[in-house]
C-alpha cells in the first residue's frame, strides 16, 4: 500500500526504507546519510484521510506510533491518498 511513499523516499536519497505495521499505525523508517527519519501513517476512522507525522529518530525515545504522535518534534501531513501524502512529505 505504501510502495509509492517508499519509492519517493528512495528517490529523495534514502539508502534504506522499511515499514513496520502495528495495530495503531504503519511506521516507515527511512535511513538517509546523516539521519534516520520515522514516518507514522494512520488512516482515519471517521474519514478516509491519511494522517502522517515525520520526525527524526533522534528526537523520540522509542519507535512506537504513540511516541511519534506525541513527540513535540516533527511535522504533520494530511492527505486523501497515498500519492498526495507522498507529495506532501517531500
N, C-alpha and C positions, 0 to 999 in steps of 0.2 A: 504493500500500500504506500509506503514511503520511499519507494525507489527513486522517484523524481527528486525528492529532497536530498537523498543520499548522493545522487549524481551531481546535483547542484553544489553540494558541499565539496565534492571531489574536484569539480571544475574550479572552485574558488581556491584550491590548493591543499585541501585536507589530504593527508597521506593515508589515513585510515578512518573509516566510518563504520560504527557498529550500532545496532539497535537492540534495545532490551525492552521487552514488553512486560508490563505488570498489570495488575487489576486497575490501578489508578490512572496510568498513562503509559505512553511509549517514550523512552529516553533514547535519543540519538547522541552518540559520543563521537565527536569529530576531533581528530588529532591533527593539529597544524604544527608547523616547525617550532613555534615558540610557545604554544598554549594548547590546552585541551578544552574544548567547549562542550557543555551539556545542553541539549535542547529537549525540553519536555513538550510533548504534544498530547493534547486531550481533545476528544470530540465532545461537544456539548450534549447534555442530556435532554434539554428542552428545545434546543435548536440544532441544526446540522453544522454549526460553525466549529472551526478548529481554534483552539486556544493554545498558544505556544509561548514558551519562555526560553530565552538564550542566556546562559550565564557561564562565565569562566569556571572551570572545575576548582580552581584555587580559592574561590570565594564561597564554597559550600563545604560542610563537614562530611556529608555522606551523599552518595549519588542516588538519592531517592526522589520520587516525584514531589513529596511533601516538602523536603528540604529545598529543592529547586524553586518551588512555587512560593515559599515564604521567605526566601532569601531577599534581603534588601538590594541586592545587586542584580544586574541583568536587564533585559528588555523583553516586553511582551509583544506578541503579534497575533492578530485575529484575522481569520480568513474563512471564505466559503468553501475552498477546495485546497487540496494538497499543492496544486500548481500555484495558486495565489499565495499560499503560505510560503512556498519556496521563493517566490519573487520578493516577498516582504522581508524575509530573513536576510536576504542578500542585500 
